[in-house]
Amino acid sequence: MNYKQTIQTSLKSIWIILKLVIPIYILADVLFYYNVLSNFSFLVEPLTTLMGLPAEASLAIISGIFLNLYAAIAFAAPLDLSIHQWSILAVFLGVCHSLVVESVIMKKIGLSNLYSYSLRIIAGFVLGVITSLMPSSWFSSSITKSNYSNDVYSSIGELLYNSLFNSVILSLKIIILITLLIFIMDFIKTRNFIKESKKNVSKGFSLTVGVFLGITYGAGILISEVQSGRIKENDVFYIGTFLMICHAIIEDTLLFVIFGADFTMVILIRTLAAIVISYLLLFIYKRSKNNLLSTSS
């Protein structure tokens, strides 16, 4: 294991977190203070309403979809979300985040941007609604809601001071978690069975890597095989579809668990959904291919 490279990766991640989370957290607090968010909430308010989330969660959803989970959490952290609501947000954004970047990766293995965007947005929304319809008693967490309650400030100066303090605390929590995960993931990546498996990519191995290490690594080990034509088109479609719904399942979920999301329920919902949706879409994909072949012949 290259500790120097791992430390460098950790430092880069820490810098990204600090320059992203702190200003966005403070911006979110200022927007809440002046009630600015209500002017923009209409953009995705139908989505938030159907998923049982407050309208103020709209910026968290928008930033998560087009930016990343850190930006989404920075906007959502000041909200007084329940355990159930944090779990809903974790399910939706676990499926539907960083679309621009991750869709580029999926395109390299042969899945179009249109398919990637459509699948993740629709699947994320449907799963969010399904999660919201589940009884709140099914969701539990060791994080108490009082730890993240909103404060009432008498002046903008007081707000900025407290917001800066809270954003630094939030950043430290995320930094500790991410640093530990980077060391763990880099350790896993350097194991011999990982290196050897890269030489003989299989469907099961690609899924396992993607589910635990993320789309970038899971799809990355497939790219050369896809380009060489050594892996079946149906397998590429299945793996890509599965990973878009269920990837980096531990890391992504833990970010929301910090605030109260139910770790077990979020993982269970995303995993079961990925299995069902992937097999269903693969069946449709095969049928459409066969119909096209029969028509052309």
C-alpha positions as CSV (number, residue, x, y, z in Angstrom):
1,M,0.0,0.0,0.0
2,N,1.4,3.4,-1.0
3,Y,0.8,5.5,2.1
4,K,2.3,8.6,0.5
5,Q,-0.2,8.5,-2.3
6,T,-3.1,7.7,0.1
7,I,-2.2,10.7,2.3
8,Q,-2.0,12.9,-0.8
9,T,-5.4,11.7,-1.9
10,S,-6.8,12.4,1.6
11,L,-5.3,15.9,1.7
12,K,-6.9,16.7,-1.7
13,S,-10.2,15.4,-0.5
14,I,-9.9,17.5,2.7
15,W,-9.2,20.6,0.7
16,I,-12.2,20.0,-1.6
17,I,-14.4,19.5,1.5
18,L,-13.2,22.6,3.2
19,K,-13.6,24.9,0.2
20,L,-17.0,23.4,-0.7
21,V,-18.8,22.6,2.6
22,I,-17.9,25.7,4.7
23,P,-19.0,28.4,2.1
24,I,-22.1,26.4,1.0
25,Y,-23.1,25.8,4.6
26,I,-22.8,29.5,5.5
27,L,-24.6,30.4,2.2
28,A,-27.4,28.1,3.1
29,D,-27.8,29.6,6.6
30,V,-27.8,33.1,5.1
31,L,-30.5,32.1,2.5
32,F,-32.6,30.6,5.3
33,Y,-32.1,33.8,7.4
34,Y,-33.4,36.0,4.7
35,N,-36.0,33.4,3.5
36,V,-34.6,33.4,0.0
37,L,-35.0,29.7,-0.5
38,S,-38.8,30.0,-0.7
39,N,-38.3,31.9,-4.0
40,F,-36.6,29.0,-5.6
41,S,-38.3,26.0,-4.0
42,F,-41.0,25.9,-6.7
43,L,-38.5,24.4,-9.1
44,V,-38.4,21.0,-7.5
45,E,-41.2,21.5,-4.9
46,P,-43.4,18.9,-6.5
47,L,-40.6,16.4,-6.1
48,T,-39.9,17.3,-2.4
49,T,-43.6,17.3,-1.6
50,L,-44.2,13.8,-3.1
51,M,-41.2,12.5,-1.3
52,G,-42.3,13.9,2.1
53,L,-39.5,16.5,2.3
54,P,-39.8,20.2,3.1
55,A,-39.6,22.7,0.2
56,E,-36.4,24.0,1.6
57,A,-34.7,20.7,0.7
58,S,-34.9,21.8,-2.9
59,L,-31.4,23.3,-3.1
60,A,-30.0,20.1,-1.4
61,I,-31.6,18.0,-4.2
62,I,-30.5,20.3,-7.0
63,S,-26.9,20.6,-5.8
64,G,-26.7,16.9,-5.2
65,I,-28.0,16.0,-8.7
66,F,-25.6,18.4,-10.5
67,L,-22.7,18.7,-8.1
68,N,-22.1,16.1,-5.4
69,L,-23.2,14.7,-2.1
70,Y,-21.1,17.1,0.0
71,A,-22.8,20.1,-1.5
72,A,-26.2,18.5,-1.0
73,I,-25.5,17.7,2.7
74,A,-24.1,21.2,3.3
75,F,-27.5,22.6,2.2
76,A,-29.5,20.0,4.0
77,A,-27.6,20.0,7.3
78,P,-29.2,23.2,8.7
79,L,-32.7,21.8,8.0
80,D,-34.6,20.2,10.9
81,L,-35.0,16.9,9.1
82,S,-36.3,13.8,10.8
83,I,-34.7,10.4,10.7
84,H,-37.2,9.3,8.1
85,Q,-36.6,12.4,6.0
86,W,-32.8,12.0,6.1
87,S,-33.3,8.4,5.0
88,I,-35.5,9.5,2.1
89,L,-32.8,12.0,1.0
90,A,-30.1,9.4,1.4
91,V,-32.0,7.0,-0.9
92,F,-32.8,9.6,-3.5
93,L,-29.4,11.3,-3.7
94,G,-27.7,7.9,-3.3
95,V,-29.1,7.0,-6.7
96,C,-29.3,10.5,-8.2
97,H,-26.1,12.5,-7.7
98,S,-23.1,13.8,-9.6
99,L,-25.0,13.0,-12.9
100,V,-22.7,15.0,-15.1
101,V,-19.5,13.4,-14.0
102,E,-20.7,9.8,-13.6
103,S,-22.7,9.8,-16.8
104,V,-19.5,10.4,-18.7
105,I,-18.0,7.3,-17.1
106,M,-21.0,5.2,-18.0
107,K,-20.9,6.4,-21.6
108,K,-17.4,5.0,-21.8
109,I,-18.8,1.5,-21.3
110,G,-21.5,2.1,-23.9
111,L,-24.5,3.5,-22.0
112,S,-25.8,6.8,-23.3
113,N,-26.2,10.0,-21.3
114,L,-29.9,10.0,-22.0
115,Y,-30.3,6.5,-20.5
116,S,-28.1,7.4,-17.5
117,Y,-29.9,10.6,-16.7
118,S,-33.3,9.2,-17.3
119,L,-32.7,6.0,-15.2
120,R,-31.2,7.7,-12.2
121,I,-33.6,10.6,-12.0
122,I,-36.7,8.4,-12.4
123,A,-35.4,5.6,-10.2
124,G,-34.3,8.0,-7.5
125,F,-37.6,9.8,-7.5
126,V,-39.7,6.5,-7.4
127,L,-37.5,5.1,-4.6
128,G,-37.8,8.4,-2.7
129,V,-41.6,8.2,-2.9
130,I,-41.7,4.6,-1.9
131,T,-39.4,5.3,1.1
132,S,-41.6,8.2,2.2
133,L,-44.6,5.9,2.2
134,M,-43.0,3.5,4.6
135,P,-43.9,3.9,8.3
136,S,-41.6,6.2,10.2
137,S,-41.3,3.5,12.9
138,W,-39.3,1.4,10.5
139,F,-36.5,4.0,10.6
140,S,-34.2,4.4,13.5
141,S,-30.8,6.1,14.3
142,S,-28.4,6.7,17.1
143,I,-28.2,10.3,16.1
144,T,-30.7,12.5,18.0
145,K,-32.6,15.1,16.1
146,S,-31.9,17.7,18.8
147,N,-28.2,17.8,17.8
148,Y,-29.1,19.5,14.5
149,S,-32.0,21.8,15.4
150,N,-32.2,25.3,13.8
151,D,-31.2,28.3,16.0
152,V,-32.9,31.7,15.9
153,Y,-30.4,34.5,15.5
154,S,-30.8,38.2,16.5
155,S,-28.4,39.5,13.9
156,I,-26.6,38.6,10.7
157,G,-23.3,38.8,12.5
158,E,-24.4,36.3,15.1
159,L,-25.6,34.0,12.3
160,L,-22.3,34.2,10.4
161,Y,-20.3,33.4,13.6
162,N,-22.4,30.4,14.5
163,S,-22.7,29.2,10.9
164,L,-18.9,29.3,10.5
165,F,-18.4,27.3,13.7
166,N,-21.1,24.7,12.8
167,S,-19.7,24.4,9.2
168,V,-16.2,23.7,10.6
169,I,-17.6,21.0,12.9
170,L,-19.5,19.5,10.0
171,S,-16.4,19.6,7.8
172,L,-14.3,17.9,10.5
173,K,-16.9,15.1,10.9
174,I,-16.9,14.5,7.1
175,I,-13.1,14.7,6.9
176,I,-12.6,12.1,9.6
177,L,-15.1,9.8,7.8
178,I,-13.7,10.3,4.3
179,T,-10.0,9.9,5.5
180,L,-10.8,6.6,7.1
181,L,-12.7,5.4,4.1
182,I,-9.8,6.5,1.7
183,F,-7.3,4.5,3.8
184,I,-9.6,1.5,3.9
185,M,-10.5,1.6,0.2
186,D,-6.9,2.1,-0.9
187,F,-5.9,-0.9,1.3
188,I,-8.6,-3.0,-0.5
189,K,-7.5,-1.8,-3.9
190,T,-3.9,-3.0,-3.3
191,R,-4.8,-6.5,-2.3
192,N,-3.6,-9.2,-4.7
193,F,-7.1,-10.6,-5.4
194,I,-8.2,-7.2,-6.6
195,K,-5.1,-6.8,-8.9
196,E,-5.5,-10.3,-10.3
197,S,-9.2,-9.9,-10.9
198,K,-8.6,-6.9,-13.1
199,K,-6.9,-9.2,-15.6
200,N,-10.0,-11.4,-15.8
201,V,-13.0,-9.2,-15.3
202,S,-16.2,-11.0,-14.4
203,K,-19.8,-9.9,-14.1
204,G,-19.9,-10.6,-10.3
205,F,-16.6,-9.0,-9.6
206,S,-17.4,-5.8,-11.5
207,L,-20.7,-5.5,-9.6
208,T,-19.0,-6.1,-6.2
209,V,-16.3,-3.5,-6.9
210,G,-18.8,-0.9,-8.1
211,V,-21.2,-1.5,-5.2
212,F,-18.5,-1.0,-2.6
213,L,-16.0,1.3,-4.3
214,G,-18.2,3.4,-6.6
215,I,-19.0,3.9,-10.3
216,T,-15.6,5.4,-11.1
217,Y,-13.7,2.3,-10.0
218,G,-16.3,-0.3,-10.8
219,A,-16.9,0.9,-14.3
220,G,-13.3,1.8,-14.7
221,I,-12.1,-1.8,-14.6
222,L,-14.6,-2.7,-17.3
223,I,-13.7,-0.1,-19.9
224,S,-10.7,-1.9,-21.4
225,E,-12.7,-5.1,-21.6
226,V,-15.7,-3.4,-23.2
227,Q,-13.4,-1.7,-25.8
228,S,-11.8,-5.0,-26.6
229,G,-15.1,-6.7,-27.1
230,R,-14.4,-9.5,-24.5
231,I,-17.5,-8.8,-22.5
232,K,-21.1,-9.4,-23.6
233,E,-23.2,-6.4,-24.4
234,N,-26.1,-7.7,-22.2
235,D,-23.7,-7.9,-19.2
236,V,-22.5,-4.4,-19.8
237,F,-26.1,-3.2,-19.8
238,Y,-26.9,-5.1,-16.6
239,I,-23.8,-4.1,-14.7
240,G,-24.1,-0.4,-15.7
241,T,-27.8,-0.3,-14.8
242,F,-27.2,-2.0,-11.4
243,L,-24.3,0.3,-10.5
244,M,-26.2,3.5,-11.4
245,I,-28.7,2.6,-8.7
246,C,-26.5,0.9,-6.2
247,H,-22.9,2.1,-6.0
248,A,-20.5,3.2,-3.2
249,I,-23.2,2.0,-1.0
250,I,-21.2,2.2,2.3
251,E,-19.5,5.5,1.7
252,D,-22.5,7.4,0.4
253,T,-24.8,6.1,3.1
254,L,-22.5,6.9,5.9
255,L,-22.4,10.6,4.9
256,F,-26.2,10.7,5.7
257,V,-26.0,8.5,8.7
258,I,-24.0,11.2,10.4
259,F,-27.2,13.2,10.5
260,G,-29.6,10.4,11.4
261,A,-30.4,8.4,8.3
262,D,-31.1,4.7,8.9
263,F,-28.0,2.8,7.6
264,T,-29.7,-0.6,7.2
265,M,-32.9,0.7,5.6
266,V,-31.1,2.9,3.0
267,I,-28.8,0.1,1.9
268,L,-31.6,-2.5,1.9
269,I,-33.9,-0.2,-0.3
270,R,-31.2,0.6,-2.8
271,T,-29.9,-3.0,-3.1
272,L,-33.3,-4.5,-3.6
273,A,-34.3,-1.8,-6.1
274,A,-31.1,-2.3,-8.1
275,I,-31.7,-6.1,-8.4
276,V,-35.4,-5.7,-9.4
277,I,-34.9,-2.8,-11.8
278,S,-31.7,-4.2,-13.4
279,Y,-33.4,-7.6,-14.2
280,L,-36.6,-5.9,-15.4
281,L,-34.7,-3.5,-17.8
282,L,-32.4,-6.3,-18.9
283,F,-35.5,-8.3,-19.9
284,I,-36.9,-5.4,-21.8
285,Y,-33.5,-4.7,-23.4
286,K,-33.2,-8.3,-24.6
287,R,-36.7,-8.3,-26.0
288,S,-36.2,-5.1,-27.9
289,K,-32.9,-6.4,-29.4
290,N,-34.6,-9.7,-30.5
291,N,-37.5,-7.7,-32.0
292,L,-35.0,-5.6,-34.0
293,L,-33.1,-8.6,-35.2
294,S,-36.3,-10.4,-36.3
295,T,-37.5,-7.3,-38.1
296,S,-34.3,-6.8,-39.9
297,S,-34.1,-10.4,-41.0
